[in-house]
Amino acid sequence: MRTPGRALATEIIPGFDCVDMKRRGARRVYRRIKNMSVRQETAYWARRTAALRTERAGGAEV
C-alpha cells in the first residue's frame, strides 16, 4: 500500500501500453455485464468490490 505523501516510482516497460490495457479491461467487463439486469449488475459490482477489498487486505481472493 502506498504511503501518503510519497510519490509512486515510475518505470518504463518497453512494449507496454497502459491505454491498451485499460481498453482491454473495459471490454472484458462489458462482455461480462452486457446482458445483465440492473439488479444483476449491482450484485456483480458488489462481489467484485468485496473481492478487491479482501485482496488488498492480504486475504484470499473471493
Protein Blocks (a to p, Z undefined) as FASTA:
>chain_A
ZZehiacdddddehiafklmmmmmmmmmmmmmmmpcfklmmmmmmmmmmmmmmmmnopac
ZZ
